[in-house]
Amino acid sequence: MAGGGRTAGPGSARSGADFDRALRSLRAAVPRPEVVIAEAPAPSRLAPFTVALTGDVVVEQVELATGRLVLLHDPAGQQAWAGTWRVVVFARASVETEMAADPFLPRVGWTWLIEALSARGAQHVQAAGTVTRVFSESFGTMVDRAVEAEIEVRASWTPVWEPGSGPGPARRVPADRVGATGAGAHLLAWTDLLCAIAGLPDLPSDVVALARRRDSD
């Protein structure tokens, strides 16, 4: 994984070190083997420090789900975030039309995200997002194609690096703690969401995912 985007400014040395620790945490996180992670161009206008990753759930060379995660860091903080960090995610997968027709599917999709964050110990505040059901029906020369349905989850939240504390600079905690307090925990929660909407069964508790080489290494 490369160093992500960054802009010099007041306090940039310390903030850059914090961001580098977050990058190391992301790099150390190991999702289950069906998830392929790669770095993508990061949006440069949302925050002074940014990194973006794409994730695809691939089983037997078939892509079942795809998504994107962006980690933002603004040392000055942003009011809407209630902190100096923000995680923004997107996840999309095809689903059976019967499932997409279920009016409770959006609520279920949001529950999958919140449960994934909780299971990974990814402390957070200010969570917000949308879950959308998308139907595609073909016409004309494509009329023979079956109706297709997808679920899309778009969400963002402010990570809390230390349980019980806010993410602001007053009590900044190194973000390279993998597990309950690191940036890597939030990445793993996102990949768990990807696997959930892809319909993959949960891994048994005694099975450990093997590290894979990432495209950006």
C-alpha positions as YAML, in Angstrom:
chain: A
units: angstrom
residues:
- id: 1
  name: MET
  ca: [0.00, 0.00, 0.00]
- id: 2
  name: ALA
  ca: [1.32, 3.39, -0.92]
- id: 3
  name: GLY
  ca: [1.42, 6.37, 1.37]
- id: 4
  name: GLY
  ca: [-1.96, 7.86, 0.51]
- id: 5
  name: GLY
  ca: [-2.64, 11.49, -0.27]
- id: 6
  name: ARG
  ca: [-1.42, 14.29, 1.97]
- id: 7
  name: THR
  ca: [-1.16, 18.08, 2.03]
- id: 8
  name: ALA
  ca: [1.40, 20.04, 4.06]
- id: 9
  name: GLY
  ca: [0.13, 22.50, 6.64]
- id: 10
  name: PRO
  ca: [0.32, 23.48, 10.31]
- id: 11
  name: GLY
  ca: [1.11, 20.46, 12.45]
- id: 12
  name: SER
  ca: [1.54, 18.34, 9.34]
- id: 13
  name: ALA
  ca: [4.53, 16.43, 10.72]
- id: 14
  name: ARG
  ca: [2.67, 15.02, 13.71]
- id: 15
  name: SER
  ca: [-0.52, 14.52, 11.71]
- id: 16
  name: GLY
  ca: [1.49, 12.81, 8.98]
- id: 17
  name: ALA
  ca: [2.95, 10.43, 11.54]
- id: 18
  name: ASP
  ca: [-0.55, 9.64, 12.82]
- id: 19
  name: PHE
  ca: [-1.72, 8.99, 9.28]
- id: 20
  name: ASP
  ca: [1.28, 6.75, 8.59]
- id: 21
  name: ARG
  ca: [0.38, 4.69, 11.65]
- id: 22
  name: ALA
  ca: [-3.15, 4.35, 10.33]
- id: 23
  name: LEU
  ca: [-1.77, 3.18, 6.98]
- id: 24
  name: ARG
  ca: [0.33, 0.55, 8.72]
- id: 25
  name: SER
  ca: [-2.75, -0.67, 10.54]
- id: 26
  name: LEU
  ca: [-4.67, -0.95, 7.27]
- id: 27
  name: ARG
  ca: [-1.76, -2.80, 5.69]
- id: 28
  name: ALA
  ca: [-1.54, -5.27, 8.57]
- id: 29
  name: ALA
  ca: [-5.25, -6.15, 8.51]
- id: 30
  name: VAL
  ca: [-5.87, -9.53, 6.86]
- id: 31
  name: PRO
  ca: [-9.38, -10.13, 5.49]
- id: 32
  name: ARG
  ca: [-10.73, -13.57, 4.64]
- id: 33
  name: PRO
  ca: [-9.16, -15.09, 1.49]
- id: 34
  name: GLU
  ca: [-12.11, -14.40, -0.81]
- id: 35
  name: VAL
  ca: [-11.57, -10.64, -0.49]
- id: 36
  name: VAL
  ca: [-9.08, -8.98, -2.85]
- id: 37
  name: ILE
  ca: [-7.87, -5.55, -1.71]
- id: 38
  name: ALA
  ca: [-6.13, -2.95, -3.89]
- id: 39
  name: GLU
  ca: [-5.30, 0.72, -3.51]
- id: 40
  name: ALA
  ca: [-7.23, 3.26, -5.59]
- id: 41
  name: PRO
  ca: [-6.84, 6.98, -6.28]
- id: 42
  name: ALA
  ca: [-7.88, 8.88, -3.16]
- id: 43
  name: PRO
  ca: [-10.08, 12.01, -3.19]
- id: 44
  name: SER
  ca: [-7.79, 14.94, -2.46]
- id: 45
  name: ARG
  ca: [-10.37, 17.65, -1.72]
- id: 46
  name: LEU
  ca: [-12.14, 16.00, 1.22]
- id: 47
  name: ALA
  ca: [-9.28, 16.13, 3.71]
- id: 48
  name: PRO
  ca: [-5.54, 16.87, 3.90]
- id: 49
  name: PHE
  ca: [-4.72, 13.16, 4.40]
- id: 50
  name: THR
  ca: [-6.59, 10.47, 2.46]
- id: 51
  name: VAL
  ca: [-6.25, 6.89, 1.32]
- id: 52
  name: ALA
  ca: [-8.68, 4.81, -0.74]
- id: 53
  name: LEU
  ca: [-8.97, 1.05, -1.15]
- id: 54
  name: THR
  ca: [-11.14, -1.14, -3.35]
- id: 55
  name: GLY
  ca: [-12.35, -4.56, -2.31]
- id: 56
  name: ASP
  ca: [-13.81, -7.39, -4.36]
- id: 57
  name: VAL
  ca: [-15.26, -10.67, -3.13]
- id: 58
  name: VAL
  ca: [-14.18, -13.29, -5.67]
- id: 59
  name: VAL
  ca: [-15.10, -16.97, -5.50]
- id: 60
  name: GLU
  ca: [-13.98, -19.34, -8.26]
- id: 61
  name: GLN
  ca: [-13.11, -16.34, -10.46]
- id: 62
  name: VAL
  ca: [-16.62, -14.91, -10.08]
- id: 63
  name: GLU
  ca: [-17.00, -11.45, -8.53]
- id: 64
  name: LEU
  ca: [-19.80, -11.58, -5.98]
- id: 65
  name: ALA
  ca: [-19.45, -8.14, -4.41]
- id: 66
  name: THR
  ca: [-17.40, -4.99, -4.81]
- id: 67
  name: GLY
  ca: [-16.77, -1.92, -2.72]
- id: 68
  name: ARG
  ca: [-14.55, 0.97, -1.73]
- id: 69
  name: LEU
  ca: [-13.20, 2.34, 1.55]
- id: 70
  name: VAL
  ca: [-11.77, 5.82, 2.06]
- id: 71
  name: LEU
  ca: [-9.99, 6.91, 5.24]
- id: 72
  name: LEU
  ca: [-9.88, 10.68, 5.74]
- id: 73
  name: HIS
  ca: [-7.84, 12.67, 8.27]
- id: 74
  name: ASP
  ca: [-8.18, 16.40, 8.83]
- id: 75
  name: PRO
  ca: [-6.01, 17.57, 11.77]
- id: 76
  name: ALA
  ca: [-8.21, 20.66, 12.14]
- id: 77
  name: GLY
  ca: [-11.30, 18.51, 12.48]
- id: 78
  name: GLN
  ca: [-14.62, 18.84, 10.69]
- id: 79
  name: GLN
  ca: [-17.85, 19.66, 12.49]
- id: 80
  name: ALA
  ca: [-19.89, 17.04, 10.65]
- id: 81
  name: TRP
  ca: [-17.42, 14.36, 11.70]
- id: 82
  name: ALA
  ca: [-17.25, 15.33, 15.39]
- id: 83
  name: GLY
  ca: [-13.56, 14.48, 15.13]
- id: 84
  name: THR
  ca: [-10.47, 14.51, 12.94]
- id: 85
  name: TRP
  ca: [-10.94, 11.15, 11.17]
- id: 86
  name: ARG
  ca: [-13.69, 9.76, 8.95]
- id: 87
  name: VAL
  ca: [-14.25, 6.38, 7.30]
- id: 88
  name: VAL
  ca: [-16.38, 6.32, 4.14]
- id: 89
  name: VAL
  ca: [-17.45, 3.01, 2.59]
- id: 90
  name: PHE
  ca: [-19.42, 1.67, -0.34]
- id: 91
  name: ALA
  ca: [-20.49, -1.93, -0.91]
- id: 92
  name: ARG
  ca: [-22.55, -3.49, -3.72]
- id: 93
  name: ALA
  ca: [-23.65, -7.00, -4.64]
- id: 94
  name: SER
  ca: [-26.22, -8.74, -6.81]
- id: 95
  name: VAL
  ca: [-29.08, -10.39, -4.92]
- id: 96
  name: GLU
  ca: [-32.05, -12.54, -5.80]
- id: 97
  name: THR
  ca: [-35.03, -10.46, -6.92]
- id: 98
  name: GLU
  ca: [-37.14, -12.05, -4.20]
- id: 99
  name: MET
  ca: [-34.68, -10.84, -1.58]
- id: 100
  name: ALA
  ca: [-34.51, -7.37, -3.11]
- id: 101
  name: ALA
  ca: [-38.31, -7.17, -3.00]
- id: 102
  name: ASP
  ca: [-38.27, -7.64, 0.78]
- id: 103
  name: PRO
  ca: [-39.05, -4.21, 2.28]
- id: 104
  name: PHE
  ca: [-36.85, -5.07, 5.27]
- id: 105
  name: LEU
  ca: [-33.72, -5.63, 3.16]
- id: 106
  name: PRO
  ca: [-32.35, -2.07, 3.64]
- id: 107
  name: ARG
  ca: [-32.72, -2.39, 7.41]
- id: 108
  name: VAL
  ca: [-31.00, -5.80, 7.28]
- id: 109
  name: GLY
  ca: [-28.15, -4.36, 5.19]
- id: 110
  name: TRP
  ca: [-27.57, -1.59, 7.73]
- id: 111
  name: THR
  ca: [-27.66, -4.14, 10.56]
- id: 112
  name: TRP
  ca: [-24.97, -6.17, 8.80]
- id: 113
  name: LEU
  ca: [-22.69, -3.11, 8.83]
- id: 114
  name: ILE
  ca: [-23.31, -2.22, 12.48]
- id: 115
  name: GLU
  ca: [-22.85, -5.84, 13.56]
- id: 116
  name: ALA
  ca: [-19.62, -6.09, 11.55]
- id: 117
  name: LEU
  ca: [-18.24, -2.99, 13.28]
- id: 118
  name: SER
  ca: [-19.23, -4.37, 16.67]
- id: 119
  name: ALA
  ca: [-17.77, -7.82, 16.00]
- id: 120
  name: ARG
  ca: [-14.43, -6.29, 15.01]
- id: 121
  name: GLY
  ca: [-14.39, -3.95, 18.01]
- id: 122
  name: ALA
  ca: [-14.33, -0.98, 15.62]
- id: 123
  name: GLN
  ca: [-15.42, 1.80, 17.97]
- id: 124
  name: HIS
  ca: [-17.16, 4.67, 16.22]
- id: 125
  name: VAL
  ca: [-19.57, 7.61, 16.48]
- id: 126
  name: GLN
  ca: [-21.62, 9.70, 14.05]
- id: 127
  name: ALA
  ca: [-22.54, 6.77, 11.79]
- id: 128
  name: ALA
  ca: [-24.72, 7.65, 8.81]
- id: 129
  name: GLY
  ca: [-25.62, 6.05, 5.54]
- id: 130
  name: THR
  ca: [-28.12, 4.64, 3.07]
- id: 131
  name: VAL
  ca: [-29.01, 1.16, 1.88]
- id: 132
  name: THR
  ca: [-30.53, 1.00, -1.59]
- id: 133
  name: ARG
  ca: [-32.28, -1.73, -3.55]
- id: 134
  name: VAL
  ca: [-31.68, -1.44, -7.29]
- id: 135
  name: PHE
  ca: [-33.79, -3.25, -9.93]
- id: 136
  name: SER
  ca: [-32.74, -3.38, -13.58]
- id: 137
  name: GLU
  ca: [-35.24, -4.47, -16.26]
- id: 138
  name: SER
  ca: [-34.19, -4.74, -19.91]
- id: 139
  name: PHE
  ca: [-36.19, -3.78, -23.01]
- id: 140
  name: GLY
  ca: [-35.96, -3.84, -26.79]
- id: 141
  name: THR
  ca: [-33.42, -6.29, -28.13]
- id: 142
  name: MET
  ca: [-32.42, -7.08, -24.52]
- id: 143
  name: VAL
  ca: [-35.94, -7.93, -23.37]
- id: 144
  name: ASP
  ca: [-35.03, -11.59, -22.87]
- id: 145
  name: ARG
  ca: [-32.65, -10.72, -20.04]
- id: 146
  name: ALA
  ca: [-33.96, -11.50, -16.59]
- id: 147
  name: VAL
  ca: [-34.67, -8.75, -14.09]
- id: 148
  name: GLU
  ca: [-31.53, -8.03, -12.09]
- id: 149
  name: ALA
  ca: [-31.37, -6.76, -8.53]
- id: 150
  name: GLU
  ca: [-28.58, -5.30, -6.39]
- id: 151
  name: ILE
  ca: [-28.09, -4.01, -2.89]
- id: 152
  name: GLU
  ca: [-25.90, -0.97, -2.29]
- id: 153
  name: VAL
  ca: [-24.65, 0.23, 1.07]
- id: 154
  name: ARG
  ca: [-23.13, 3.70, 1.42]
- id: 155
  name: ALA
  ca: [-22.01, 4.71, 4.88]
- id: 156
  name: SER
  ca: [-19.58, 6.80, 6.86]
- id: 157
  name: TRP
  ca: [-18.58, 7.06, 10.50]
- id: 158
  name: THR
  ca: [-16.01, 8.66, 12.77]
- id: 159
  name: PRO
  ca: [-13.62, 6.04, 14.17]
- id: 160
  name: VAL
  ca: [-12.72, 6.15, 17.86]
- id: 161
  name: TRP
  ca: [-9.24, 4.80, 18.37]
- id: 162
  name: GLU
  ca: [-9.61, 4.33, 22.14]
- id: 163
  name: PRO
  ca: [-12.73, 2.83, 23.76]
- id: 164
  name: GLY
  ca: [-14.58, 5.51, 25.69]
- id: 165
  name: SER
  ca: [-12.74, 8.46, 24.16]
- id: 166
  name: GLY
  ca: [-13.38, 10.78, 21.25]
- id: 167
  name: PRO
  ca: [-11.23, 10.79, 18.10]
- id: 168
  name: GLY
  ca: [-10.05, 14.39, 18.53]
- id: 169
  name: PRO
  ca: [-6.44, 15.49, 19.02]
- id: 170
  name: ALA
  ca: [-6.72, 15.96, 22.77]
- id: 171
  name: ARG
  ca: [-6.55, 12.21, 23.45]
- id: 172
  name: ARG
  ca: [-5.08, 10.90, 20.23]
- id: 173
  name: VAL
  ca: [-4.21, 7.20, 20.37]
- id: 174
  name: PRO
  ca: [-1.82, 5.54, 17.89]
- id: 175
  name: ALA
  ca: [-3.99, 4.25, 15.06]
- id: 176
  name: ASP
  ca: [-1.74, 1.28, 14.27]
- id: 177
  name: ARG
  ca: [-3.28, -0.95, 16.93]
- id: 178
  name: VAL
  ca: [-4.72, -3.80, 14.93]
- id: 179
  name: GLY
  ca: [-7.88, -5.27, 16.43]
- id: 180
  name: ALA
  ca: [-10.16, -3.40, 18.82]
- id: 181
  name: THR
  ca: [-8.73, 0.10, 18.36]
- id: 182
  name: GLY
  ca: [-6.85, 0.22, 15.06]
- id: 183
  name: ALA
  ca: [-7.80, 1.48, 11.63]
- id: 184
  name: GLY
  ca: [-7.42, -2.11, 10.46]
- id: 185
  name: ALA
  ca: [-10.47, -3.12, 12.51]
- id: 186
  name: HIS
  ca: [-12.61, -0.72, 10.47]
- id: 187
  name: LEU
  ca: [-11.22, -2.13, 7.22]
- id: 188
  name: LEU
  ca: [-12.03, -5.68, 8.36]
- id: 189
  name: ALA
  ca: [-15.57, -4.65, 9.32]
- id: 190
  name: TRP
  ca: [-16.04, -3.27, 5.80]
- id: 191
  name: THR
  ca: [-14.76, -6.50, 4.24]
- id: 192
  name: ASP
  ca: [-17.10, -8.46, 6.52]
- id: 193
  name: LEU
  ca: [-19.97, -6.36, 5.15]
- id: 194
  name: LEU
  ca: [-18.84, -7.18, 1.60]
- id: 195
  name: CYS
  ca: [-18.88, -10.88, 2.42]
- id: 196
  name: ALA
  ca: [-22.31, -10.61, 4.07]
- id: 197
  name: ILE
  ca: [-23.98, -8.95, 1.07]
- id: 198
  name: ALA
  ca: [-22.19, -11.45, -1.21]
- id: 199
  name: GLY
  ca: [-23.93, -14.25, 0.68]
- id: 200
  name: LEU
  ca: [-20.79, -15.93, 2.01]
- id: 201
  name: PRO
  ca: [-21.21, -17.99, 5.18]
- id: 202
  name: ASP
  ca: [-19.34, -16.89, 8.28]
- id: 203
  name: LEU
  ca: [-15.93, -18.45, 8.80]
- id: 204
  name: PRO
  ca: [-15.78, -20.89, 11.71]
- id: 205
  name: SER
  ca: [-14.28, -19.30, 14.81]
- id: 206
  name: ASP
  ca: [-11.25, -21.61, 14.67]
- id: 207
  name: VAL
  ca: [-10.39, -20.74, 11.04]
- id: 208
  name: VAL
  ca: [-7.82, -18.00, 10.46]
- id: 209
  name: ALA
  ca: [-7.70, -16.23, 7.09]
- id: 210
  name: LEU
  ca: [-4.35, -16.50, 5.29]
- id: 211
  name: ALA
  ca: [-2.53, -13.36, 4.23]
- id: 212
  name: ARG
  ca: [-2.54, -12.68, 0.49]
- id: 213
  name: ARG
  ca: [-0.31, -10.44, -1.57]
- id: 214
  name: ARG
  ca: [-2.09, -7.19, -2.40]
- id: 215
  name: ASP
  ca: [-1.94, -5.58, -5.82]
- id: 216
  name: SER
  ca: [-0.35, -2.45, -4.39]
- id: 217
  name: ASP
  ca: [2.45, -4.23, -2.51]
...
